[in-house]
Amino acid sequence: MGLGPKYRRLFVASTVSNLGDGVGLVAYPWLASAVTRNPVLIALVTVAQRLPWLLFTLPAGVITDRLDRRRIMIAANGARAVLTGLVALAVLWRGGSLPGPDELDDIISTEWVLYGCVLAATMLLGVGEVLYDNSAQTFMPRIVASDDLERANGRLWASETTANQFLGPPLGSLMLAAGFALPFFVDAASFAVSAALIMTIAATPQPAREVVRRPWRTDLREGFSWLWHHELLRPMAIILGFLNGLGAVTFAVFVLFAQDILGTSTTEFAALTMAGAIGGIVGGWTASAVSRRLGSGPSLWLTLLGGATTWAVIGLASNVPTVAAMFATYTFLAVLWNVITVSLRQSIIPDHLLGRVNSVYRFFAWGMIPIGAFIGGLVVTVTDAIADRELALRMPWFVAAIGQFAVFLYAAPRLSTARMDSARAAATAAD
């Protein structure tokens, strides 16, 4: 059975937007590494992008529950199109060419002006991402039946992963070779097209209920209290926070690991991301089947143990094929986690609380990313001061592996199939 025309339009809009993001996956790290080789400064780009998840997520939840979610998505992507366009113009102003590693000694002060602009722009883009993602997740249950949520989310993640990691990065590499500003212009255009597509989705009426304007603090407290007193979602949010924080420890300085340890070019760097996309595509199309086969609980246990293993192997690896294989495995497991847990949240949180509870959940889950990214830069800097550069760039992967295994020990007794089935049954009875 089809998922409906509204879902298809959201599907295409998200795919287009993620194609532009995939182009940016190559462009932004390479831009930062062209300005500085300092791991903390490079990590700050990730910190700036993810800091809004720590600072703005809770207010975004109130906005999502008070305003029309479709209009929020349109406004957020429209604003991101303008901001990314400004970054493209700033890069073009600098000259539109990509400095190579042998040119780093000749970088002039305009690069630092550009770095500052990118840092500010990535933070504002992060604000738009918070609003768009929270609205999109809470919009999905209005256009897809509850029984189809896992299938709908899986298909959407597969498409987003294909665009974001399989098509976007090599396209970005080709664009970098043609002109450094070009991928940023394409990213801006993708946001604009996505906003236009969402505008074509027919408005979905808000559920009938009395609208009472209360203080923001009261609304936030209600969403926080609902999540905190939920015996399943509270530990799940805490667990995901640690997982995302540990992931950020590694990826904050991954561009340096790829360049200095693996010796990658821009094309090889994109190939690593493409390898991860393969796992994401497989995960998106098979997650619901894996969940039914193994059970929701064992599927989540698999993601935790498998993720810890991939981090350890990457930390020991010195060649692109091994790291590519681990990326494919890790992305498969990450998509499996997301399909199961997001579909669960969409099916058990009441609609009038969905925006706020979802934002509180993501406050824990995503708020740890900027903290983890900063820690990743510090781990490399401190290790580099007491050991050699190679060990310093490998150390974040070992820290993440040990940390994720510890998270598994905490999570295993709390994330069981029986608990998740019980939560769904309770939500159905409440409805």
Summary of the structure (lengths in Angstrom):
residues: 431
radius of gyration: 21.0
end to end distance: 24.6
largest distance: 67.0
contacts: 1600
relative contact order: 0.16
helix: 85%
strand: 0%
